Amino acid sequence: MEEATAKPPLHTLRPSPATAANRLFTAVYTCAIFSLLYRHALSLLRSDTFLSFSVSLLFLLSDALLAFMWSTTQSFRLRPVHRQAFPENLPPLRDFPAVDVFVCTADPYKEPPVNVVNTALSVMAYDYPAEKISVYISDDGGSVMTLYAFMEAAKFGKYWLPFCRRKKIMERCPDAYFRNHHPKCSETEEIKVMTNAPIILNLDCDMYSNDPQTPHRMLCYFYDPKIRSKLGYVQFPQRFHGLNKDDIYASEYKRLYICNPVGMDGFAGPSYIGTGCFFSRRVFFGGPSSFVNPEIPELSPEHAVDKPIQAKSVLALAHHVADCKYENETNWGSKLGFRYGSLVEDYYTGYRLQCEGWMSVFCHPKRPAFLGDVPITLNDVLSQNKRWCMGLLQVTFSKYSPVTFGARAMGPVMGLCYAHYAFWPIWSIPITIYGFLPQIALLNGVSIFPKVSDTWFFVYAFLFIGAYVQDCLDFIFFQGSFRRWWSDQRMWLIRGVTSYLFGLIEFVSKCLGIATHGFNVTSKVVDDEQGKRYDQGTFEFGNHSPMFVPLAAAAIINLIALIRGLIGVFRGWNLEGLFVQMFISGFVVLNCWPIYEAMVLRSDKGKMPTKTTMVSIFVAWALYAIASLMLKV
């Protein structure tokens, strides 16, 4: 009788079928890692020259960092879970909870106002009571163009919104509909007084709604009495439109936006990724059991706004809290609201909220809830990633470091999950060492790896093949393709000698008081010629960038080292002793084909600038000359 009257579930959760295999592989792989580190330690102790000691130390450092980052990656594979929401099982709602939508923009030239308008209109067209949705625009640039665009959008919305609901169309972003069917921080206080809805949706200006049922999916979790009291936010994945076939820049970030959140969802839930997130307003006012009162009672999540939004008192208070001086010497940014202190305020905010005891949920429906734009030039991709790296290091070396504060507050596994992101930039150290040291030794005919007949060779082979096969299988398991996985691992190598490296250098420079570049907004403006090359899968270099120099230098050194090694083998060099170095050089050369193409074969505007090529050749020659002198000493 109880089963017959049981309510249908609002959502379900099932463990990943790959969990047991991942745990077994982790145990075996860990043993191989310790054996390799043991070998490096022995080599270090037995070194009889400064050169051999330096080489052994560099490889020990590289492999220790790779081992640490691999261990943080395994934290996502310990207990991954998959959720499914059933909005059709929601009880009839007489009084829907109000939702405040917060859309962020900064630069009207790099983030066109028409994109911001499309995002706003797409969420206003939700299958949700219109009087329950309020949309706010945070324009850091204070652009007149953005203001004018929304004045016009208000007129258009009077026709567009009823049309969407009447016709029950799914694509309610005007740009997406007509294209397919016809040829972010202190400002949040302002919305806390104007409508004070219990739920807040945060969106980037280019991340438009792609599913009018999204609010109902969110309610499946917020209305679950088992988790409601501790549920801080429901995170939807970032998904993108306009990706080319192979996703050459790995802009999909499948691990960051899908694989890793699935892994974190088995513990306390995913991190906040900056957009597509529904927050409970209560989450910004202390932990689940430790409410922090705001300085102004009207900002409290319990406060009910009983005056129209145009009321003088409401507008006056909104202007007051929106003032740039309002938060000085208050709890905003430290104990209340979004957390300040890092360029990656989304990562930092989600991290601090979970340290306070809030849990989150990852909602990943088949139809993307939101779709956004991606940068289509390599410089924009790397600049964006470099900015993230600098912000992550700000958290890493603060008193709230995930390996100390985070592990104590959330437990060691969640601490490792957040540490994986926090230590992103240190990928640059092993990638740079493996990108240059074996190749320079090969150019001089010096063997620094075990022979193919040596037992230790098989340890290296297992570690390389095992890591890459597991990574590829994970990628494909989450509906990826082999070609996109290849692009993803190539971009990991590229970021290692560019954005990761420069992010680390700029962070250290800033700590030493050396001036660095400021915050740059990633451009969402699409040039027709660049767009055409991107669709064809061609890398866009275009203007000179310092980040291109180590990338091109690595490509040059690896190509010359491979050629030199092949010639040496034909002349009698010991292939067995140099095989690993030749394999590494060949693997890098294979990944660097788009770079060689841009340096030599292309003549379009997106090719590698001549200045960059010449500087890179000089840097490669200088590295080779210095290393050769050291090897001969």
C-alpha positions as CSV (number, residue, x, y, z in Angstrom):
1,M,0.0,0.0,0.0
2,E,2.9,2.4,0.9
3,E,4.6,1.6,-2.5
4,A,1.3,2.4,-4.3
5,T,1.1,5.8,-2.7
6,A,4.8,6.7,-2.8
7,K,5.5,9.9,-4.6
8,P,7.5,9.6,-7.8
9,P,11.1,10.8,-7.4
10,L,12.1,14.3,-8.4
11,H,15.6,13.1,-9.3
12,T,17.7,9.9,-9.2
13,L,21.4,9.2,-8.6
14,R,23.4,6.2,-9.8
15,P,27.1,5.5,-9.4
16,S,29.4,5.4,-12.5
17,P,30.0,1.8,-13.8
18,A,33.7,2.7,-14.2
19,T,34.3,3.3,-10.5
20,A,35.7,-0.1,-9.7
21,A,38.0,-0.3,-12.7
22,N,39.3,3.3,-11.9
23,R,40.1,2.3,-8.4
24,L,42.0,-0.8,-9.4
25,F,44.0,1.1,-12.0
26,T,44.8,3.8,-9.5
27,A,46.3,1.2,-7.1
28,V,48.5,-0.3,-9.9
29,Y,49.5,3.0,-11.3
30,T,50.5,4.4,-7.9
31,C,52.9,1.5,-7.4
32,A,54.5,2.3,-10.8
33,I,54.8,6.0,-9.8
34,F,56.6,5.2,-6.6
35,S,59.0,2.9,-8.4
36,L,59.9,5.6,-10.8
37,L,60.4,8.2,-8.0
38,Y,62.6,5.6,-6.3
39,R,64.7,5.3,-9.4
40,H,65.1,9.0,-9.6
41,A,66.2,9.2,-6.0
42,L,68.8,6.5,-6.6
43,S,70.1,8.3,-9.7
44,L,70.3,11.5,-7.6
45,L,72.3,9.8,-4.9
46,R,74.7,8.1,-7.3
47,S,75.4,11.2,-9.4
48,D,79.1,11.9,-9.6
49,T,79.0,15.1,-11.6
50,F,77.1,18.4,-11.3
51,L,75.5,17.8,-14.7
52,S,74.2,14.3,-13.9
53,F,73.0,15.6,-10.6
54,S,71.1,18.5,-12.3
55,V,69.5,16.2,-14.8
56,S,68.4,13.7,-12.2
57,L,67.1,16.5,-10.0
58,L,65.1,18.0,-12.9
59,F,63.5,14.7,-13.7
60,L,62.7,14.0,-10.1
61,L,61.0,17.4,-9.8
62,S,59.1,16.9,-13.0
63,D,57.9,13.4,-12.2
64,A,57.0,14.3,-8.6
65,L,54.8,17.2,-9.9
66,L,53.2,15.0,-12.5
67,A,52.5,12.4,-9.8
68,F,51.0,15.0,-7.6
69,M,48.7,16.4,-10.3
70,W,47.8,12.8,-11.3
71,S,46.8,12.1,-7.7
72,T,44.5,15.1,-7.7
73,T,42.9,13.9,-10.9
74,Q,42.1,10.6,-9.3
75,S,40.0,12.3,-6.7
76,F,37.4,12.9,-9.4
77,R,37.4,9.2,-10.3
78,L,36.9,7.8,-6.8
79,R,33.1,8.1,-6.6
80,P,31.6,9.7,-9.8
81,V,27.8,9.8,-9.9
82,H,25.2,10.5,-12.6
83,R,22.0,12.4,-11.7
84,Q,18.7,12.7,-13.6
85,A,16.0,15.2,-12.9
86,F,12.3,14.5,-13.5
87,P,10.5,17.9,-13.8
88,E,7.3,16.1,-14.8
89,N,7.2,14.7,-11.2
90,L,7.1,18.2,-9.6
91,P,4.0,18.7,-7.6
92,P,1.6,21.4,-9.0
93,L,3.1,24.7,-7.8
94,R,0.6,27.3,-6.8
95,D,3.3,29.7,-5.8
96,F,6.5,29.4,-7.8
97,P,9.6,30.7,-6.0
98,A,10.9,33.9,-7.5
99,V,14.1,33.8,-9.5
100,D,16.6,36.7,-9.9
101,V,18.7,36.4,-13.0
102,F,22.1,38.2,-12.9
103,V,23.8,38.7,-16.3
104,C,27.4,39.9,-16.3
105,T,29.2,42.0,-19.0
106,A,32.2,44.3,-19.1
107,D,33.2,45.6,-22.5
108,P,30.7,46.4,-25.3
109,Y,33.4,46.1,-28.0
110,K,34.5,42.6,-27.0
111,E,31.1,41.5,-25.7
112,P,28.6,43.0,-28.1
113,P,25.4,44.3,-26.5
114,V,23.3,42.2,-28.9
115,N,24.7,39.1,-27.3
116,V,23.8,40.3,-23.8
117,V,20.3,41.1,-25.1
118,N,19.9,37.6,-26.5
119,T,20.9,36.1,-23.2
120,A,18.5,38.2,-21.2
121,L,15.6,37.6,-23.6
122,S,16.3,33.8,-23.6
123,V,15.9,33.5,-19.8
124,M,12.9,35.9,-19.7
125,A,11.2,33.4,-22.0
126,Y,11.4,30.5,-19.6
127,D,8.3,28.3,-19.1
128,Y,7.9,30.1,-15.7
129,P,5.5,32.7,-14.4
130,A,6.7,36.0,-15.9
131,E,6.1,37.9,-12.8
132,K,8.4,35.6,-10.9
133,I,11.5,36.3,-13.1
134,S,13.6,39.5,-12.7
135,V,16.6,40.1,-14.9
136,Y,19.5,42.3,-13.9
137,I,22.5,43.4,-16.0
138,S,25.8,44.0,-14.4
139,D,27.7,46.2,-16.9
140,D,31.2,46.9,-15.5
141,G,31.8,49.2,-18.5
142,G,28.7,51.4,-17.9
143,S,28.2,51.4,-21.6
144,V,25.6,53.7,-23.2
145,M,25.4,51.1,-26.1
146,T,24.3,48.4,-23.7
147,L,21.7,50.7,-22.2
148,Y,20.3,51.6,-25.6
149,A,20.3,47.9,-26.6
150,F,18.1,47.0,-23.7
151,M,15.8,49.9,-24.3
152,E,15.2,48.5,-27.7
153,A,15.1,44.9,-26.4
154,A,12.3,45.9,-24.0
155,K,10.2,46.9,-27.1
156,F,11.0,43.7,-28.9
157,G,10.4,41.5,-25.9
158,K,6.7,42.6,-25.8
159,Y,6.3,40.6,-29.0
160,W,9.0,37.9,-28.6
161,L,8.1,36.5,-25.2
162,P,4.4,35.8,-25.9
163,F,5.4,34.4,-29.3
164,C,7.8,31.9,-27.7
165,R,5.2,30.7,-25.1
166,R,2.4,30.6,-27.6
167,K,4.3,28.5,-30.2
168,K,6.1,26.5,-27.5
169,I,9.4,26.8,-29.3
170,M,12.5,25.4,-27.6
171,E,15.2,27.9,-28.9
172,R,14.1,31.1,-27.2
173,C,17.3,33.0,-27.8
174,P,16.3,35.3,-30.8
175,D,19.7,35.0,-32.5
176,A,19.7,31.2,-32.2
177,Y,16.1,30.9,-33.4
178,F,16.4,33.0,-36.5
179,R,19.9,31.6,-37.3
180,N,18.6,28.0,-37.2
181,H,15.2,28.4,-38.6
182,H,15.5,31.2,-41.2
183,P,18.2,32.1,-44.0
184,K,29.7,39.1,-11.9
185,C,30.4,40.4,-8.1
186,S,29.7,43.6,-6.0
187,E,26.7,44.4,-8.1
188,T,24.9,41.4,-6.6
189,E,24.0,43.4,-3.6
190,E,21.9,45.6,-5.8
191,I,19.6,42.8,-6.8
192,K,19.4,41.7,-3.2
193,V,17.2,44.7,-2.4
194,M,15.2,45.3,-5.6
195,T,13.3,41.9,-5.7
196,N,15.1,39.7,-3.2
197,A,14.1,36.4,-4.8
198,P,15.0,33.2,-2.9
199,I,16.8,31.9,-6.0
200,I,19.5,33.6,-8.1
201,L,20.7,32.5,-11.5
202,N,24.1,33.8,-12.6
203,L,24.9,34.0,-16.3
204,D,27.7,35.2,-18.5
205,C,26.6,37.7,-21.1
206,D,27.1,35.2,-24.0
207,M,25.6,32.2,-22.2
208,Y,22.0,32.1,-23.4
209,S,19.2,29.7,-22.3
210,N,18.7,26.7,-24.6
211,D,15.9,24.9,-22.7
212,P,12.8,26.7,-21.3
213,Q,12.4,23.9,-18.8
214,T,15.6,24.6,-17.0
215,P,14.0,26.2,-13.9
216,H,11.9,23.2,-13.4
217,R,14.9,20.9,-13.5
218,M,16.5,23.1,-10.9
219,L,13.4,22.9,-8.6
220,C,13.7,19.1,-8.7
221,Y,16.7,19.5,-6.3
222,F,15.7,22.6,-4.3
223,Y,12.3,21.0,-3.6
224,D,13.8,17.7,-2.3
225,P,13.4,17.8,1.5
226,K,16.3,15.4,2.0
227,I,18.9,17.8,0.7
228,R,17.1,21.2,0.7
229,S,18.5,22.4,4.0
230,K,22.2,22.1,2.9
231,L,21.8,22.6,-0.9
232,G,23.6,25.8,-1.8
233,Y,23.5,25.8,-5.6
234,V,22.6,23.7,-8.7
235,Q,25.3,23.9,-11.3
236,F,24.6,23.3,-15.0
237,P,27.6,22.6,-17.3
238,Q,28.9,25.1,-19.7
239,R,28.2,24.0,-23.2
240,F,29.0,25.8,-26.4
241,H,27.7,26.3,-29.9
242,G,29.9,27.0,-33.0
243,L,32.7,24.6,-32.1
244,N,34.5,23.3,-35.1
245,K,34.6,19.5,-35.9
246,D,37.8,18.7,-34.0
247,D,37.5,21.6,-31.4
248,I,41.1,22.5,-32.1
249,Y,41.5,24.7,-29.0
250,A,39.8,22.3,-26.7
251,S,37.4,25.1,-25.9
252,E,34.8,22.5,-24.8
253,Y,36.8,21.9,-21.6
254,K,35.1,18.6,-21.2
255,R,37.0,17.7,-18.0
256,L,36.5,21.1,-16.3
257,Y,32.8,21.4,-17.1
258,I,31.5,17.8,-17.3
259,C,33.9,15.0,-16.2
260,N,35.2,16.6,-13.0
261,P,31.8,17.9,-11.8
262,V,30.5,14.4,-12.2
263,G,33.3,13.2,-10.0
264,M,32.8,15.9,-7.3
265,D,29.1,15.2,-7.3
266,G,29.8,11.9,-5.5
267,F,31.1,13.9,-2.5
268,A,30.0,17.5,-1.7
269,G,29.1,18.5,-5.2
270,P,30.7,20.4,-8.1
271,S,32.5,23.8,-7.9
272,Y,30.8,26.9,-9.2
273,I,32.1,27.6,-12.7
274,G,30.9,31.2,-13.1
275,T,27.8,30.8,-15.2
276,G,24.7,28.6,-15.5
277,C,24.3,28.3,-11.7
278,F,21.1,28.6,-9.6
279,F,22.0,29.8,-6.1
280,S,19.8,29.7,-3.0
281,R,19.9,33.3,-1.7
282,R,20.5,31.9,1.8
283,V,23.9,30.5,0.7
284,F,25.4,34.1,0.6
285,F,24.8,34.6,4.3
286,G,26.9,32.1,6.2
287,G,26.9,28.4,6.5
288,P,23.8,26.2,6.8
289,S,23.9,26.4,10.6
290,S,25.6,29.7,11.0
291,F,23.6,32.6,9.6
292,V,25.5,35.9,9.2
293,N,23.3,39.0,9.4
294,P,23.9,41.7,6.7
295,E,24.5,45.3,7.7
296,I,21.2,46.4,6.2
297,P,18.1,44.3,7.2
298,E,16.6,44.7,3.7
299,L,19.5,42.6,2.3
300,S,18.6,39.6,4.4
301,P,17.3,36.5,2.5
302,E,14.2,36.5,4.8
303,H,13.3,40.0,3.8
304,A,10.2,40.2,1.7
305,V,10.0,43.2,-0.7
306,D,6.5,44.7,-0.4
307,K,7.0,47.7,-2.6
308,P,7.2,48.0,-6.4
309,I,10.6,48.1,-7.9
310,Q,10.1,51.7,-9.0
311,A,9.5,52.9,-5.5
312,K,11.8,55.7,-4.4
313,S,12.9,53.9,-1.2
314,V,13.8,50.7,-3.1
315,L,15.7,52.6,-5.8
316,A,17.5,54.7,-3.2
317,L,18.7,51.6,-1.3
318,A,19.7,49.9,-4.5
319,H,21.9,52.9,-5.5
320,H,23.4,53.0,-2.0
321,V,24.5,49.3,-2.0
322,A,25.7,49.6,-5.7
323,D,28.1,52.4,-4.7
324,C,31.7,51.3,-5.1
325,K,32.4,52.5,-1.5
326,Y,29.5,50.6,0.1
327,E,31.4,47.4,0.9
328,N,34.4,49.0,2.5
329,E,34.9,47.7,6.0
330,T,31.9,45.3,5.8
331,N,31.5,41.5,5.6
332,W,30.7,41.6,1.8
333,G,33.3,39.7,-0.1
334,S,34.7,37.9,2.9
335,K,31.7,36.4,4.8
336,L,28.8,37.6,2.7
337,G,28.0,37.4,-1.0
338,F,30.5,36.5,-3.7
339,R,34.0,36.2,-2.3
340,Y,36.7,38.6,-3.4
341,G,40.5,38.1,-3.4
342,S,41.1,36.2,-6.6
343,L,40.7,36.8,-10.4
344,V,38.8,33.5,-10.4
345,E,36.0,34.7,-8.1
346,D,33.7,31.9,-9.3
347,Y,36.1,29.1,-8.3
348,Y,36.9,31.0,-5.0
349,T,33.3,31.6,-4.2
350,G,32.2,28.0,-4.7
351,Y,35.2,26.8,-2.8
352,R,34.5,29.0,0.2
353,L,30.8,28.2,0.2
354,Q,31.5,24.4,0.3
355,C,34.1,25.0,3.1
356,E,31.3,26.5,5.1
357,G,29.3,23.3,4.8
358,W,27.1,23.9,1.7
359,M,26.6,21.1,-0.8
360,S,25.9,21.5,-4.5
361,V,24.4,19.4,-7.3
362,F,25.5,18.9,-10.9
363,C,22.5,18.9,-13.3
364,H,23.5,17.6,-16.7
365,P,20.5,17.1,-19.0
366,K,20.8,15.8,-22.5
367,R,19.6,19.0,-24.0
368,P,22.1,21.7,-23.0
369,A,20.5,24.2,-20.5
370,F,22.8,27.0,-21.7
371,L,25.0,27.6,-24.8
372,G,27.8,30.1,-25.0
373,D,30.4,31.4,-27.4
374,V,34.1,30.3,-27.6
375,P,37.2,32.3,-28.5
376,I,38.4,31.5,-32.0
377,T,42.0,32.7,-31.8
378,L,44.8,31.0,-30.0
379,N,45.9,34.2,-28.3
380,D,42.4,34.7,-26.8
381,V,42.3,31.1,-25.7
382,L,45.7,31.3,-24.0
383,S,45.1,34.8,-22.5
384,Q,41.9,33.6,-20.9
385,N,43.6,30.5,-19.5
386,K,46.6,32.6,-18.2
387,R,44.1,34.8,-16.3
388,W,42.6,31.8,-14.7
389,C,46.0,30.5,-13.7
390,M,47.0,33.7,-12.0
391,G,43.7,33.7,-10.0
392,L,44.1,30.1,-9.0
393,L,47.6,30.8,-7.7
394,Q,46.1,33.6,-5.6
395,V,44.0,31.0,-3.8
396,T,46.7,28.4,-3.7
397,F,49.1,30.7,-1.7
398,S,46.5,32.2,0.5
399,K,45.4,31.1,4.0
400,Y,42.5,29.3,2.3
401,S,44.7,27.0,0.3
402,P,42.8,23.8,-0.7
403,V,45.6,21.5,0.5
404,T,45.4,22.9,4.0
405,F,42.3,24.8,4.8
406,G,40.2,23.0,2.2
407,A,41.2,19.5,3.2
408,R,40.3,20.3,6.9
409,A,37.0,21.9,6.1
410,M,35.7,19.6,3.4
411,G,37.8,16.4,3.8
412,P,40.9,15.2,1.9
413,V,39.1,14.1,-1.3
414,M,37.3,17.4,-1.9
415,G,40.5,19.2,-0.9
416,L,42.3,17.3,-3.6
417,C,39.6,18.1,-6.1
418,Y,40.0,21.8,-5.5
419,A,43.8,21.5,-5.4
420,H,43.7,20.0,-8.9
421,Y,42.4,23.4,-10.2
422,A,44.5,25.5,-7.8
423,F,47.8,23.9,-8.9
424,W,47.0,24.1,-12.7
425,P,50.0,26.4,-13.4
426,I,52.6,23.9,-12.1
427,W,51.8,21.7,-15.1
428,S,54.2,24.1,-16.9
429,I,57.2,22.9,-15.0
430,P,57.2,19.2,-16.1
431,I,55.8,20.0,-19.5
432,T,58.6,22.6,-20.2
433,I,61.3,20.3,-18.9
434,Y,60.1,17.3,-20.9
435,G,59.7,19.6,-23.9
436,F,63.3,20.8,-24.0
437,L,65.7,18.7,-21.9
438,P,65.5,15.3,-23.6
439,Q,65.7,17.0,-27.0
440,I,68.7,19.1,-26.2
441,A,70.5,15.9,-24.9
442,L,69.5,14.1,-28.1
443,L,71.0,16.9,-30.2
444,N,74.3,16.2,-28.5
445,G,73.9,12.4,-28.7
446,V,73.6,12.0,-24.9
447,S,71.3,9.3,-23.6
448,I,69.4,10.2,-20.4
449,F,66.7,7.5,-20.3
450,P,66.8,3.7,-19.8
451,K,67.6,1.5,-22.8
452,V,64.7,-0.4,-24.4
453,S,66.1,-3.7,-23.0
454,D,66.2,-2.2,-19.5
455,T,63.4,-3.1,-17.0
456,W,62.9,0.6,-16.2
457,F,61.9,1.3,-19.8
458,F,58.7,-0.7,-19.2
459,V,57.9,1.4,-16.2
460,Y,58.1,4.6,-18.4
461,A,56.1,2.9,-21.1
462,F,53.4,1.8,-18.7
463,L,53.1,5.2,-17.1
464,F,52.8,7.0,-20.4
465,I,50.5,4.6,-22.1
466,G,48.4,4.0,-19.0
467,A,47.8,7.7,-18.4
468,Y,46.9,8.4,-22.0
469,V,44.6,5.4,-22.4
470,Q,42.7,6.2,-19.2
471,D,42.4,9.9,-20.2
472,C,41.2,8.9,-23.7
473,L,38.6,6.4,-22.4
474,D,37.3,9.0,-19.9
475,F,36.9,11.5,-22.7
476,I,35.1,9.1,-25.0
477,F,32.9,7.8,-22.1
478,F,31.5,11.4,-21.8
479,Q,30.4,11.5,-25.4
480,G,33.7,12.8,-26.8
481,S,35.4,11.7,-30.0
482,F,39.0,10.5,-30.5
483,R,39.8,13.5,-32.6
484,R,38.5,16.0,-30.0
485,W,40.5,14.1,-27.4
486,W,43.6,14.5,-29.5
487,S,43.0,18.2,-29.7
488,D,42.4,18.3,-26.0
489,Q,45.8,16.6,-25.1
490,R,47.6,18.8,-27.7
491,M,46.2,21.9,-26.1
492,W,47.3,20.7,-22.7
493,L,50.8,20.5,-24.0
494,I,50.5,23.9,-25.6
495,R,49.1,25.5,-22.4
496,G,52.1,23.9,-20.5
497,V,54.6,26.1,-22.3
498,T,52.4,29.2,-22.8
499,S,49.5,30.1,-20.5
500,Y,50.4,27.9,-17.5
501,L,54.0,29.1,-17.7
502,F,53.2,32.8,-18.2
503,G,50.6,32.6,-15.5
504,L,53.1,31.2,-13.1
505,I,55.7,33.8,-14.1
506,E,53.3,36.7,-13.8
507,F,52.1,35.6,-10.4
508,V,55.6,35.4,-9.1
509,S,56.4,38.8,-10.6
510,K,53.4,40.3,-9.0
511,C,54.4,38.8,-5.6
512,L,57.8,40.4,-6.1
513,G,56.2,43.8,-6.9
514,I,57.0,43.7,-10.6
515,A,54.4,45.3,-12.8
516,T,52.4,42.9,-15.0
517,H,49.5,43.2,-17.5
518,G,46.0,43.9,-16.1
519,F,42.8,42.1,-16.6
520,N,41.8,41.4,-20.2
521,V,38.3,40.5,-21.4
522,T,38.1,37.7,-23.9
523,S,36.7,38.9,-27.1
524,K,33.4,37.5,-28.3
525,V,33.4,39.4,-31.6
526,V,33.8,37.1,-34.6
527,D,35.8,38.3,-37.6
528,D,34.5,36.7,-40.8
529,E,38.0,35.6,-42.0
530,Q,39.0,34.3,-38.6
531,G,35.6,32.5,-38.3
532,K,36.2,30.9,-41.7
533,R,39.7,29.7,-40.7
534,Y,38.3,28.4,-37.4
535,D,35.6,26.4,-39.1
536,Q,38.2,24.8,-41.3
537,G,40.2,23.7,-38.2
538,T,43.1,26.1,-38.8
539,F,45.0,27.6,-35.9
540,E,44.8,31.4,-35.7
541,F,48.0,33.1,-34.6
542,G,47.8,36.5,-36.3
543,N,49.4,39.1,-34.0
544,H,52.7,38.6,-32.2
545,S,52.4,37.4,-28.6
546,P,55.2,36.6,-26.1
547,M,53.4,33.3,-25.3
548,F,54.0,32.1,-28.9
549,V,57.8,32.3,-28.5
550,P,58.4,29.3,-26.2
551,L,55.7,27.4,-28.1
552,A,57.5,27.9,-31.4
553,A,60.9,27.4,-29.9
554,A,59.8,24.0,-28.5
555,A,58.4,23.0,-31.9
556,I,61.7,24.0,-33.6
557,I,64.0,22.2,-31.1
558,N,61.9,19.0,-31.2
559,L,61.8,18.9,-35.0
560,I,65.6,19.4,-35.3
561,A,66.2,16.9,-32.5
562,L,64.2,14.2,-34.2
563,I,65.9,14.8,-37.5
564,R,69.3,14.8,-35.8
565,G,68.4,11.6,-34.0
566,L,67.3,9.8,-37.2
567,I,70.5,10.9,-39.0
568,G,72.6,9.7,-36.0
569,V,71.0,6.3,-36.0
570,F,71.8,5.9,-39.6
571,R,75.4,6.8,-38.8
572,G,75.7,4.3,-36.0
573,W,74.2,5.9,-32.9
574,N,72.8,3.5,-30.3
575,L,69.0,3.5,-31.1
576,E,68.3,1.4,-28.0
577,G,69.7,4.1,-25.7
578,L,68.1,7.1,-27.5
579,F,64.7,5.6,-28.3
580,V,62.8,7.3,-25.5
581,Q,64.2,10.7,-26.4
582,M,63.4,10.2,-30.1
583,F,59.9,9.0,-29.2
584,I,59.3,12.1,-27.1
585,S,60.6,14.4,-29.9
586,G,58.5,12.6,-32.5
587,F,55.4,12.8,-30.3
588,V,55.9,16.5,-29.8
589,V,56.5,17.0,-33.5
590,L,53.2,15.2,-34.3
591,N,51.4,17.6,-32.0
592,C,53.1,20.6,-33.4
593,W,52.0,20.2,-37.0
594,P,49.7,23.2,-36.9
595,I,52.6,25.3,-35.6
596,Y,54.9,24.2,-38.4
597,E,52.1,24.9,-40.9
598,A,51.6,28.4,-39.5
599,M,55.4,29.2,-39.6
600,V,56.2,27.9,-43.0
601,L,53.3,26.8,-45.2
602,R,50.6,29.4,-44.7
603,S,50.3,32.9,-46.1
604,D,47.0,34.1,-44.7
605,K,46.6,36.7,-41.9
606,G,46.3,34.0,-39.3
607,K,49.8,32.6,-39.8
608,M,52.6,32.8,-37.3
609,P,54.0,36.4,-37.4
610,T,57.5,36.6,-38.9
611,K,58.7,38.4,-35.8
612,T,57.6,35.5,-33.6
613,T,59.3,33.0,-35.9
614,M,62.6,34.8,-35.9
615,V,62.6,35.4,-32.1
616,S,61.7,31.7,-31.6
617,I,64.6,30.6,-33.8
618,F,67.0,32.7,-31.8
619,V,65.7,31.4,-28.5
620,A,65.9,27.8,-29.7
621,W,69.5,28.4,-30.9
622,A,70.5,30.1,-27.6
623,L,69.1,27.2,-25.5
624,Y,70.9,24.7,-27.7
625,A,74.2,26.6,-27.5
626,I,74.1,27.0,-23.7
627,A,73.1,23.4,-23.1
628,S,75.8,22.1,-25.5
629,L,78.5,24.1,-23.6
630,M,77.2,22.7,-20.3
631,L,77.3,19.1,-21.7
632,K,80.9,19.5,-22.8
633,V,82.1,20.8,-19.5
